[in-house]
Amino acid sequence: MKLDYELLTDLYQLTMAQGYWAAGKTNEEACFHMYFRNNPFDGGFSIACGMAQLAEMVENFHFTEEDHAYLKSLLAPNGDALFDTEFLDWLAQLELSIDIDAVVEGTPVFPNEPLVRVSGPIMQCQLLETALLNCINFQTLVATKAARVCLAADAPVAEFGLRRAQGIAGGVWASRAAVVGGCTSTSNVLAGQMFSIPVSGTHAHSWVMAFENELDAFREYARIFPHNCVLLIDTYDIEQGLENAITVGLEMKERGEKLLGVRIDSGDLAWLSKRARARLDEVGLTDCGIVLSNDLDEHTIRSIKGEGAQIASWGVGTKLATAYDQPSLGGVYKLSATRTESGAWVDRIKISEQLAKLTFPGVLGVRRYYHDNGKIAGDMVYDINSDINADERIVDPADSLRQKVLAGKKHVEILQPLARAGKLVLDDEYRDAMAARERARAALETLDETQKRILNPHSYPVGLEEGLSDRRRGLVAKLRGIDM
C-alpha cells in the first residue's frame, strides 16, 4: 500500500533535519541500527517482517510540492514559520543516497541483534527512522504471533482479522505478515491482490439467516459452490446444524462432489469438534474436515488439541491481526557510529541508568552460527570494520560472565543488502510474501524444540563479539569518568 512515506514521520525528525542542514552536517555520515530488546509474547524467537514495505519506502521516498506547501504552513509557537523556506527548497531536491542492510523476511531473529543497518548522510538516516520502525515493529510482531499460532495448530491456519485490525493499512500489512509467519491464506481480498497471497473464505451466519431454514441455505450454498463448500453449523443449534450439513454432504457425495468441512464458531470447541468428528465418521464423511474459529490464539489452540480434537484447519482473526496480547514489539533505532572526513568511523553510545537501554557502538553485522546437525548455535553481533577474536567468543550484553565460544562452526551473515546509494538492490524474491513464508517454515526447523515452546522457552544465545564487548565497556567507563 503506497503512502507518502516522507511525511510518515514524527515532527522532530524534520526539525532535526533542518538543524543538520543549518549546522552544515547534511553530508556527515552516520550509522544507525534497528533492534528490539525482548521477544514478544514471552516467546523464544521472533520472525522478521516488514522489509518489503521498507523497500517500498526507499523506492517512493520523495518530497512533493504538496509536502513542501504543508511544511511551509507549519508555525512555531511564536507564530513564525517553523521551517526555513531555503531548507524546504533543499528538501524538495533530496534524493536518498544511504545504504541499507536488513534481515530477509521470514528469518527468526532475537533480542539485541540488528534487524536493519542504515548508513549514510545522518539527516537521511534520521528521516527514515519513524516509518522504518513503524513497519518493522508491527509486521515482525504479527508475523511472530502467526508463527506461534501455526506451530500450535500444526495444520492450515487462515487469517481473517481484517474487520478488527488497526485500520486499513494495519489490516492489509497484518494479513501479509500473518502469511509470512506461516498462515496458509487470508480472508483479506485486497491483501491477496496486492501481495499475491492466497485468499480463503466461505459464508457467514447471515447467509443461513437469509433463508427460510438452515437446510435450504446449506443446499443452495453447496449448489453454487460445489468445489469450495465449508458449512458454518452454529447459527441456531450446532447438533441440528451438523445433521443438516451431513444431509448436504451425503447429497454432494452422491453427485460426485465433496463437502470440504464444517465450521464451528462458538461454544466448547474441543467438546463440540470431537462430537462432530465422531458423527461425520459414523455416516461415512470421513474426508469432511472440522474447521474451528472463535477468538483463537496459540494458547486456546494448544488446549483444544491437548483434549484430543482432530482439526483440519483453523480460522484465527482478532488475536492474530491485533497481535494480542502484546501491543508493540518495542524495537528501537539507535545511532552507533559517525564518520570523520578522513573516513574513519567513531563509536557512539547512549548510556542509561537501565542496563537494557545501553546501546551498542560501531558498524554492526550479525553472524549466525550452526551446529553440525543444522540447528542454530548462536548469533554474534560484531563490528564489520574490526577483527573478530580467535575463539569467536560472544559475550552476553547483559551479563559479561555468560559467554560462548563459536569457533569451528559454520556461519552466515544474516544482514543482506537492501539498498545501495539510495537505490534498491533487493531481489524480487526477497519481497515475495510466499517465498518469505517458506523461508520462515524452513528456518523454524533450525531452532531447537525448546526454543519454540509456547510457555517458558529456552533462551537463544545472542552476544557481542568479545572485542566489541570490551570496547563498549571501555566507552561506558570513559563517559562516566571511571578509571579502568
Secondary structure, DSSP 8 states (H G I E B T S, - for coil): ----GGGSS-HHHHHHHHHHHHTT-TT-EEEEEEE-SS-GGG-S-EE---HHHHHHHHHT----HHHHHHHHH-B-TTSSBSS-HHHHHHHHT-----EEEEE-TT-EE-TTS-SEEEEEEHHHHHHHHHHHHHHHHHHHHHHHHHHHHHHHH-S-EEE--GGGSSHHHHHHHHHHHHHHHT-SEES-HHHHHHHT--B-----HHHHHTSSSHHHHHHHHHHH-TTS-EEE--SS-HHHHHHHHHHHHHHHHHTT----EEEE-SS-HHHHHHHHHHHHHHTT-TT-EEEE-SS--HHHHHHHHHTT---SEEEE-HHHHTTTT-S----EEEEEEEE-TTS-EEE-----SSGGG----SSEEEEEEE-TTS-EEEEEEEETTS---TT-EEEETTEEEEEEE-TTSEEEE-EEEEEETTEE---GGGG-HHHHHHHHHHHHTTS-GGGS-SSS-----EEEEHHHHHHHHHHHHHHTT---
